[in-house]
Amino acid sequence: MANHKILVIDDSRVIRARVRDMLPNGNFEVIEASDGIEGIDAIRAQKPNLIMLDFLLPRMSGYEVYQEIQSVPEFQSIPLVMMSGRREELTEKIQEPFEFFEFIEKPFEQKELIGAIKGAMAKARKVRPQSATATSTSGGDASAEVAALQKQVEVLAKEVAALKVQNSKILAFIKKKLA
C-alpha cells in the first residue's frame, strides 16, 4: 500500500504518465485527474500529500482550482506544484515570487520535477497569515495582521522616499540641460 498520494491534475495523458514515470520508485500512489472539476473532487476524496496542477485545464481552470485550494484551510497545507508551458500565463494571474507553491515549466526533466516537489513541500510548511476572508477575528490574529500591514507600509514608505530622491535628481538634471 502506498504511503504518499500524489494527485496530478493535467488534461494531457502524456504529462500525467511522465510525472508517474519520473517519480522515484517507492511508496507513491499517483492519482490522476484530467480537468479542474475532477481535480477538486479528487482533493476532497483522496486527501493527497502533494498536488501537481496544470494551469490551463478544461471545465475549471488551474487558476480556479488554485483559488479553491487557497480558500480551504485544510487544502492550504498540501504541497502544490503548478505546471504550465508558459510562465507568463501564470504570472498574469498570480504575481511572483510564488509564496505558496512551486512552479515548473513544461516540458521538464526528472531533476526539475524532484526539485519542484521539494520546494513545494518546504513552502507548504510555512505558517500562513490569516486571510482577509477568514471568519476568525480573535485579537491575536488582528494584531498580527496589523503588524504585517505596518511592515508593508514601512517598506512602501522607503520606496516612495527613494523615488522622490530619484525624481529630484532627474528634475535637477533636466533643469541643468535646459539652462
Sine and cosine of phi, psi and omega as CSV:
sin_phi,cos_phi,sin_psi,cos_psi,sin_omega,cos_omega
0.00,0.00,0.72,-0.70,-0.03,-1.00
-0.96,0.28,0.64,-0.77,0.02,-1.00
-1.00,0.05,-0.49,0.87,-0.10,-0.99
-0.86,-0.52,0.79,-0.61,0.04,-1.00
-0.98,-0.19,0.82,-0.58,0.05,-1.00
-0.90,-0.43,0.87,-0.50,0.01,-1.00
-0.99,-0.11,0.84,-0.54,0.04,-1.00
-0.94,-0.34,0.93,-0.38,0.00,-1.00
-0.96,-0.28,0.97,-0.24,-0.03,-1.00
-0.41,-0.91,0.67,-0.74,0.00,-1.00
-0.98,0.22,-0.15,0.99,0.02,-1.00
-1.00,-0.08,0.89,-0.46,0.05,-1.00
-0.88,0.48,-0.56,0.83,-0.01,-1.00
-0.89,0.46,-0.71,0.70,0.00,-1.00
-0.91,0.42,-0.68,0.73,0.00,-1.00
-0.87,0.49,-0.68,0.73,0.02,-1.00
-0.93,0.38,-0.62,0.78,0.00,-1.00
-0.88,0.47,-0.70,0.71,0.03,-1.00
-0.88,0.47,-0.72,0.70,0.00,-1.00
-0.84,0.54,-0.71,0.70,-0.05,-1.00
-0.94,0.35,-0.49,0.87,-0.06,-1.00
-0.99,0.14,-0.34,0.94,-0.02,-1.00
-0.93,0.36,0.63,-0.78,0.02,-1.00
-0.88,0.48,0.55,-0.84,0.06,-1.00
-0.87,0.48,0.67,-0.74,-0.02,-1.00
0.29,-0.96,-0.50,-0.87,-0.11,-0.99
-1.00,-0.01,0.85,0.53,0.01,-1.00
-0.91,-0.42,0.70,-0.71,0.17,-0.99
-0.91,-0.42,0.88,-0.47,0.00,-1.00
-1.00,-0.08,0.84,-0.54,0.04,-1.00
-0.96,-0.27,0.68,-0.73,-0.06,-1.00
-0.89,-0.45,0.61,-0.79,0.13,-0.99
-0.68,-0.73,0.69,-0.73,-0.10,-1.00
-0.99,-0.14,-0.05,1.00,0.09,-1.00
-0.44,-0.90,0.11,-0.99,-0.09,-1.00
-0.90,0.44,-0.62,0.78,-0.02,-1.00
-0.92,0.39,-0.70,0.71,0.08,-1.00
-0.87,0.50,-0.61,0.79,0.00,-1.00
-0.89,0.46,-0.75,0.66,0.02,-1.00
-0.88,0.48,-0.69,0.72,0.03,-1.00
-0.86,0.50,-0.67,0.75,0.00,-1.00
-0.92,0.39,-0.61,0.80,0.04,-1.00
-0.87,0.49,-0.73,0.68,-0.02,-1.00
-0.91,0.42,-0.68,0.73,-0.10,-0.99
-0.99,0.15,-0.64,0.77,-0.15,-0.99
-1.00,-0.09,-0.35,0.94,-0.05,-1.00
0.77,0.64,0.90,0.44,-0.06,-1.00
-0.93,0.38,0.35,-0.94,0.06,-1.00
-1.00,0.02,-0.24,0.97,-0.01,-1.00
-0.38,-0.92,0.61,-0.79,0.05,-1.00
-0.85,-0.52,0.79,-0.61,0.14,-0.99
-0.96,-0.29,0.90,-0.45,-0.17,-0.99
-0.83,-0.56,0.87,-0.50,0.11,-0.99
-0.96,0.29,0.58,-0.81,-0.05,-1.00
-0.99,0.16,-0.56,0.83,0.00,-1.00
-0.97,-0.25,0.94,-0.33,-0.05,-1.00
-0.72,-0.69,0.46,-0.89,0.12,-0.99
-0.98,0.20,0.30,-0.96,0.06,-1.00
0.91,0.41,-0.70,0.71,0.06,-1.00
-0.51,-0.86,0.87,-0.49,-0.11,-0.99
-0.92,0.38,0.31,-0.95,0.07,-1.00
-0.86,0.50,-0.56,0.83,0.04,-1.00
-0.90,0.43,-0.67,0.75,0.03,-1.00
-0.92,0.40,-0.61,0.79,0.07,-1.00
-0.90,0.44,-0.70,0.72,0.03,-1.00
-0.85,0.53,-0.71,0.70,0.01,-1.00
-0.87,0.49,-0.64,0.77,0.03,-1.00
-0.89,0.45,-0.69,0.72,0.02,-1.00
-0.87,0.50,-0.69,0.73,-0.03,-1.00
-0.93,0.36,-0.41,0.91,-0.05,-1.00
-1.00,0.06,-0.18,0.98,-0.02,-1.00
-0.91,-0.41,0.95,-0.32,-0.05,-1.00
-0.78,0.63,-0.60,0.80,0.00,-1.00
-0.89,0.45,-0.56,0.83,-0.01,-1.00
-0.99,0.16,-0.44,0.90,-0.07,-1.00
-0.87,0.49,-0.46,0.89,-0.05,-1.00
-0.99,0.11,-0.06,1.00,0.02,-1.00
-0.99,0.12,0.83,-0.55,0.04,-1.00
-0.83,0.55,0.66,-0.75,-0.09,-1.00
-0.77,-0.64,0.76,-0.66,0.12,-0.99
-0.88,-0.47,0.89,-0.45,0.07,-1.00
-1.00,0.03,0.63,-0.77,-0.01,-1.00
-0.81,-0.58,0.60,-0.80,0.09,-1.00
-0.32,-0.95,0.45,-0.89,0.08,-1.00
-0.97,0.23,-0.34,0.94,0.01,-1.00
-0.67,-0.74,0.87,-0.50,-0.01,-1.00
-0.86,0.51,-0.57,0.82,-0.05,-1.00
-0.87,0.50,-0.56,0.83,0.01,-1.00
-0.86,0.51,-0.63,0.78,-0.03,-1.00
-0.97,0.24,-0.70,0.71,-0.08,-1.00
-0.94,0.33,-0.25,0.97,0.11,-0.99
-0.92,0.40,-0.52,0.85,-0.04,-1.00
-0.98,-0.19,-0.59,0.81,-0.08,-1.00
-0.81,-0.59,0.87,-0.50,-0.04,-1.00
-0.96,0.29,0.57,-0.82,0.13,-0.99
-0.99,0.15,0.37,-0.93,-0.04,1.00
-0.96,0.28,0.55,-0.84,-0.02,-1.00
-0.98,0.21,0.95,-0.31,-0.14,-0.99
-0.99,0.13,-0.57,0.82,-0.16,-0.99
-0.94,-0.35,0.02,1.00,0.01,-1.00
-0.48,-0.88,0.23,-0.97,0.06,-1.00
-0.97,-0.25,0.48,-0.88,0.01,-1.00
-0.89,-0.47,0.64,-0.77,0.09,-1.00
-0.71,-0.71,0.74,-0.67,-0.02,-1.00
-1.00,-0.01,0.73,-0.68,0.02,-1.00
-1.00,0.09,0.58,-0.82,-0.10,0.99
-0.97,0.23,0.41,-0.91,-0.04,-1.00
-0.74,-0.68,0.33,-0.94,0.03,-1.00
-0.98,-0.19,0.21,-0.98,-0.04,-1.00
-0.85,0.52,-0.68,0.73,-0.02,-1.00
-0.87,0.49,-0.66,0.75,0.03,-1.00
-0.91,0.41,-0.65,0.76,0.01,-1.00
-0.88,0.47,-0.75,0.66,-0.01,-1.00
-0.88,0.47,-0.67,0.74,0.05,-1.00
-0.88,0.47,-0.66,0.75,0.02,-1.00
-0.91,0.42,-0.64,0.77,0.02,-1.00
-0.90,0.44,-0.71,0.71,0.02,-1.00
-0.88,0.47,-0.69,0.73,0.02,-1.00
-0.89,0.46,-0.67,0.74,0.01,-1.00
-0.90,0.44,-0.62,0.78,0.01,-1.00
-0.91,0.42,-0.64,0.77,0.03,-1.00
-0.92,0.40,-0.68,0.74,-0.01,-1.00
-0.92,0.39,-0.56,0.83,-0.01,-1.00
-0.93,0.37,-0.39,0.92,0.00,-1.00
-0.99,0.16,-0.24,0.97,0.00,-1.00
-0.90,0.45,0.58,-0.82,0.08,-1.00
-0.98,0.19,0.80,-0.61,-0.02,-1.00
-1.00,-0.05,0.62,-0.79,0.11,-0.99
-0.94,0.35,0.43,-0.90,0.05,-1.00
-0.87,0.48,0.73,-0.68,0.01,-1.00
-0.98,0.20,0.34,-0.94,0.00,-1.00
-0.91,0.42,-0.40,0.92,-0.02,-1.00
-1.00,0.05,-0.08,1.00,-0.03,-1.00
-0.92,0.40,0.58,-0.81,-0.02,-1.00
-1.00,0.06,-0.25,0.97,0.00,-1.00
-0.96,0.28,0.78,-0.62,-0.01,-1.00
-0.74,-0.68,0.66,0.75,0.02,-1.00
-0.94,0.34,0.38,-0.93,-0.05,-1.00
-0.83,0.56,-0.64,0.77,-0.02,-1.00
-0.89,0.45,-0.68,0.73,0.00,-1.00
-0.90,0.43,-0.70,0.72,-0.03,-1.00
-0.91,0.42,-0.66,0.75,-0.01,-1.00
-0.93,0.37,-0.58,0.82,0.06,-1.00
-0.92,0.40,-0.64,0.77,0.02,-1.00
-0.91,0.41,-0.66,0.75,0.03,-1.00
-0.89,0.45,-0.69,0.73,0.02,-1.00
-0.88,0.47,-0.67,0.75,0.03,-1.00
-0.90,0.44,-0.66,0.75,0.02,-1.00
-0.91,0.40,-0.61,0.79,0.04,-1.00
-0.89,0.45,-0.64,0.77,0.05,-1.00
-0.89,0.46,-0.67,0.74,0.03,-1.00
-0.89,0.46,-0.66,0.75,0.02,-1.00
-0.89,0.46,-0.67,0.74,0.02,-1.00
-0.87,0.48,-0.70,0.71,0.01,-1.00
-0.88,0.47,-0.71,0.70,0.00,-1.00
-0.90,0.43,-0.62,0.78,0.02,-1.00
-0.89,0.46,-0.65,0.76,0.04,-1.00
-0.90,0.43,-0.66,0.75,0.01,-1.00
-0.90,0.43,-0.67,0.75,0.02,-1.00
-0.89,0.45,-0.68,0.73,0.01,-1.00
-0.88,0.47,-0.67,0.74,0.02,-1.00
-0.90,0.43,-0.64,0.77,0.03,-1.00
-0.92,0.40,-0.59,0.81,0.04,-1.00
-0.90,0.44,-0.68,0.74,0.04,-1.00
-0.88,0.47,-0.72,0.70,0.00,-1.00
-0.89,0.46,-0.66,0.75,0.02,-1.00
-0.89,0.46,-0.66,0.75,0.03,-1.00
-0.88,0.48,-0.67,0.75,0.02,-1.00
-0.90,0.43,-0.64,0.76,0.02,-1.00
-0.91,0.41,-0.69,0.73,0.03,-1.00
-0.88,0.47,-0.68,0.73,0.01,-1.00
-0.89,0.46,-0.66,0.75,0.02,-1.00
-0.89,0.46,-0.70,0.71,-0.01,-1.00
-0.90,0.43,-0.70,0.72,0.02,-1.00
-0.87,0.49,-0.65,0.76,-0.01,-1.00
-0.90,0.43,-0.67,0.74,-0.01,-1.00
-0.93,0.36,-0.53,0.85,-0.01,-1.00
-0.98,0.18,-0.37,0.93,-0.07,-1.00
-0.97,0.24,0.00,0.00,0.00,0.00
